[in-house]
């Protein structure tokens, strides 16, 4: 009798285990895990990840978010830049960007270029130096025709199109010496300029939509990798070891397009190169990809389903360090890991973490700003309601400087327990209120 009861109990336990396994199998996709993301910050426009910091633009100043301290540091004064910044190129000390002026709109860039005797309505290239808190207009005579501009070892690399024949040029300029050197002249489309480990890389596209990755060593260009379609992302550990994600995607106009497949599963091929030779290659059916280097120089490939792979060049393979989330992250821009945490930046430029971080007790989210109660009726400015993620700031008095306006606004927001960087602001001077040029600017020619 006891033996019979024992068999019944064991059978019952086995049945329960089978039911639990079936439930898990029905509620979770194979190789996925449930993961909750917690809000950290927002309005990280034009962001750039560098080791343990995220550099970004708020619409009114440059800043960085520290992943260890969760502190935000303002890197610039408040700036009045109409039309935002175009084609930003970051480093630890400065940012290069192109302006997008509107005819008749007076801002820091238009007034500064006008005072330097250049057309204020023409898009120019600018550099903001974080250490000097200084704005530089970069030689319009040399750089206005550049479609992309990068700084490397104190020199400027300009991507442009040669007049008459339409060929693409990569030209290196040394401004102090007034020297220029054409490094590349190509009949193929050049895009994807990148400087990694002080090494220049660029991508070309032919008429079939096939892309190739090149590097420039000294004054010589060489092909590193040829893809039958789109090169989505790449990251160099050093000059000999590179991780590349590519796909066979070719769109109707003959050029690969990552945006056309955003959020969709696409065959993406991870390739590891050692001295230009393939040492590992495997294709995954994944959504959007991203690559990055961590604080110790390891290379990672991430996908917007929250899965992350580490490139192991020594063992000639990759290692899956994070499984994808249970639900697809359709609104994800990119994902990265730091100190065994996952961080996610969505398409609205908000930052999330897989680990919950406690905000300051009195912290208030930007969306809770009350225009009637949080504005100061005695102030000479007025912060308006949020419209499509941005807030207009009306400036009432022409007798005070823009910097005075900005610092008063910054103080008001902090006193009301808001984080100023979370406000995407644009400036609306009243009639008769003029905005002078940025007080610290010069021409780099």
N, C-alpha and C positions, 0 to 999 in steps of 0.2 A: 504493500500500500504506500509506504514511504517512498519507495522507488518510483511509483507511478506519479506521486505528487511532485517529486523532484523533476521528472521528465516534463510534466505540465508547466512547471515554473520556468524551466530553462527554455521551453518552446515559446512561452509567452514573452520572455525577455528578448529572444531572438526576433520575434515578430515586431516588438516595439522598436528594436534597432533598425530593422528593415524599413519600417514606416518613417522613422526619423531621417534615414538616408534618402528615401524617396522625396520627402518634403524639402530637404536641402537641395536635392537635385532639381526639383521643380522651381524653386524660388531663386536659385543662383545659377548663373551661366558657368559652364566649365572654365576653370582657370581665372575666375573673377573673385573679388571680395567686396564686401560692403565697406564704404568709407564715407565719413562725413567731413565736410570742409567747413571751417569756421572763418568768419569775416575778420580781416585785419585792417585793411585800408582801401581807399578807392582814389580814382582820378590820377592814376599813374600813367599819364599819357606819354607816348613815344619812349617807352621804358627800355632799359638796357641792364641786363644782369651781369655783374662783375664780382665773382667770388661770393662774399657774404653781403653784398649790397645791391640794391636796385636803384639805378639812377632814372629820373623821370622829370617830365615837364608838367606843371599844373595848369598851364594856360596863362599864368601870371608870374611864375618864377620857377627856377630849376631847384631840384631837391634830390635827396637820396634816402632810401629806407634801409636800415640796418637789420639783418635777419637775426642777429644775436640779441640785441637790446630792444628791438622793435621801436626804435626811436627814429624820427624823421628829422633830417638836418636840412635847413634851407641853404642852398649853395650860391644864391644870387640875391640881389635886391629884387623888389617887385619891378616887373617890366610891363611896359605897355606896347605889346606887339600885336597888331591887327592881322588877322588871317592865319595865325598860328605859325608853326615852324615846319619846314619841308625838308625831307631827306636828312634827318639828323645823324651825325656821326660822333659818338661819345668816346671820351677816355676819362681817366681818373681826375684830370685837372681842367678839362674844358669840353666844350661841345661846339661843333661846326654845324651850321644849318643854312638853308636858303629861305629867303623871305618870300611872302606872297602878298604884295601890296595891292590895295584897292585904290583906284584913282579918286583923289579928293579926300581920302582918309589920312589924318595926321596922327602918327604914332612915333615911338622912339626911333624906329628904323628909318622912316621917311624923313624925319627932321634931321637925324644924324647924317644920312647920306646927302641931304640937301646942303648942310653946312660944310660938307667935304667936297661940294661942287660936283656931285653925281646925281643922276636922274632919280628922284625919290619914288617914281612910279615903275621903276624897272626892278625885277627880282635880282637881288644881289646875294652873295655868300657872306656869312657873318661867323665870327667866333666869339664865344663868351668865355673868359678866363675866370674860373672859380676862385683862384687864389687872389688875383688882383681885383676881382669884382669889376672887370673892365670888358667893354664891348669893342670888337675890332671889325671894321669893314675890310673884307679881304679883296685886295686888288681887282676892282671891277674890270679893268682893261685886260686882265689875264683870265679871270675866272667866271665872268658873267655868262660865257657860253658853255660852261661845264654842266653836265647833267648829273654828275656825282663828284664829290670832293672829299678827299681823305687826307689826314695829316700823318706822316710817318717820319720819325727822327728829325723833326723840325722842318721837313719839306712837305710840299703839297702835291698830291696826286690827283690830276684832273681827268675825268672821262668826258670826252666831247666828240662831236661829229665834224669831220673835215669838210670844209666848204667845197662845193662843186661835185666831188665824187662820192660823198656820203659815207666814206669809210670812218670807222670808229678809231679814235685815238686815245691812248693812255699816255699822258705827259706829266713828267715830274718837274716841279718848279722849286728852285732854291731862291727865295725872294731876297735875302741879304746879298747874295752874290749876283743877282739878276741873271740867273742861268735857267735854262729849260732843256729837257732831254726827252724826246719822244721814245718811249719804251716799247709801245705796241702800235701797229697800224694794221687794222683787220677789216676785211669785208664782211665778217660775221658780226652779229649783234653782240655787244659786250654788256654784261650786267653782273650783278652779284659781287661787286667789289668788297673785299674783306681783308683786313690786316690782322694777322694772328701771329704771336711770337715775333713781332717785327718782320714778318714775312708777308709779302703781298700775294693775294690770290684773286682770281677773277674767273667768271663763267662766260662762255660764248655759246650762242645758239645759231645753228645753221637753218637754211630754208625748210628743211624737213622737220624742224622742231627738236632735233637732237642737240643735247648740250654737252659741253666738255669743261672740265675744271683745269685751270692753268695756274702756274706760279711763275714769279719773276725772280730769278737768281742773278744778282748783279745787274746786268743790262740785258740778260737773255731770258726769253719766255719759253717755257716748256709745258707740254700737255701732261697732266698727272693722271687723268681718268676721263674716259669717254663713256657717255650714257646714251642709250637708245631713246631716251626721252628726257624727262625733267630731273634736274638735280635739285632736290628740295632743301637740303641743308647739309653742311659739312663742318667738321671741327678738327683742327690740327693739334695733336699732342706736342709735336715738335716737327721739324722740317721733314722727317722721315716717316712719321706715323700719322695717318689721317683716317677719320671715320666719315663715311658719306652715306646719305640716304637718297636714293633715286627711285624713279618709277618710270614705267613705259608710257605714261600719260602724254598725249599730244592733242592739243585742242584744234579747233577749226582753222585758226589763223596761223597754224604751224609753229606756235610757241607753247611751251609747257605752262600750265597755270595752276598754282596751288589753290588760289581762291575759288576756282570753279568746283573744287572737290571738298571744300571745307565741311568738316563734320561727317563726311562720307567715308566708308571703308574703301581703301584703294591698295592695290599691291605695291608695297614699298620695300625696296631692296636695301638692306644694310650691308655695306662693303667696308672692310678694313684693309687699308693699304700699308705696306711696309716697303719703303724705297720704290714706290710706284707699282709694286707687285701686289696682287690680290692675295691676302692670306686667310680671308674669311668672307663668305657671302651667303646671305640667306634672305628670302623674301617673306614678308609678313602682310597679312590683310588688315591694315590699320588705318585709322583716321590721321589727321594732320601730325606732322613730325617736327621736332625741334632738337637742337643739339647744344650742349654747353660743357664747360670745363669747371670742375669744382676747385676748392681752395688749395688742394694738393696737386692739381694738374690732371686728375683722372677725367676721361671723356665719357659722357653719357648721351644716349639717344632717348628722347621721351616722345610719347604720342598723346593726343588729346583724350584718349580713353583712360589716362592716368597710369599707363604702364611705362616703366623705365628700364632701360638696358644699359649695362656698363660695358664699355669696350675693354677687353683684356688682350693687349697686343702680345704680351709674353706667351700666353696660352693659345693665341690665335683664335679667339672665340669671343662671344659676348655673354653676359650673365644677366638674367632677368632679376632686377633688384626690387621691383614693385609690380604687383599684379594689376591688371586694369580694374577700375571700379565696376560695381554691379551695373550701374546705369551709365550709358554713354554721356560724355560731357559735351553736349552739342554747342554750349556757349563758351567753350574753353579756347583761349588763345594759345597758351602753352603751359606745360607743367615742368617742374624741376624739383630735385631733392636737395636737402641740406641738413646735415646732422640727423639723419634717419627720419626726417620729416618731409612730407610732400607739401609743396607750395603750388598754387594754381593762380594764374592771372587770366581773367575771363575777357571776352570781347568788349566789355564795357570798362576795361582798365581797372578792375577791382582785384585786390589781392586776398587770397584765402590760404589757410593752412590746415593740414590734417590734425594738428594739435591745437587745442583750445588755449588761447592766450587771454588773460584777464586784462581788460581795459581799465584805465584809471576810473575810480569810483564815480566821478562827476562827469566823465566823458559824454559828449552829446554828438550824435551823428549829424552830418551836414544837412540831411533831409529834414531834420527837426528844427532847422532855423526858422523862426517866426518873424516875418518882416515887420509885424506890428509891435512886437514886444522886445525883440532882440536888437533892433536898430536903436541908435542913440539919437533922440530928437534934436540934440544940440550939436551933433556932428555935422560936418560940411560935406558928407556923402551919405548915400542911401543904398543899401544892398537889397536888390529886388528879389522876386520869387524865382524859383527854379523853372527854367524853360528848356526842355530837351537836354537836361543835364548841365546847364550853364546858368549863371546868374549875372545880370547886369549890375554895375555899380555906377550910380549917378554922382557926378562931381559938380558941386554947386559954386565954388568960390575960386575966382581966377587969381586971387592975391597970394595963394599958398602953392607950394611946389607939389608935384606928383608924389615925391618921396614922403612928404608930410602926410598926404592923403593915405598912402599905402601903409605907413607905420601906424597911423591911428587905426586903420582898419584891422591890421594884424593884432594890435593890442585889444581891440574890441572883441574879436573872435576868440582869442585866448582867455579873456576875462569871462566870457560866456561858456567856457569849457569846450570849445570846438577846436578841431585840428585844422589850421588854415590851409594846409596843402590839399584837403579834401574838397575845397571850393574851386570850381572851374569858373573863373571870373573874367568878364570882359568889361571894358571901361566906357562910360557914356558921359562925356563932358557936356554940361549945359552950354547953351549958346553964349559965346563970349569967353568961355573958359578954354584957354589954350594949353596944350601940352608941349613943354619944351623938350629938347633932345635929352637923351640919357646923359647924365652929368659926367660920366667917365667913359669916353669913347675916343677912338683914333683910327687912322687908316694904316693897314699893314700892306705895304706896296712893294 
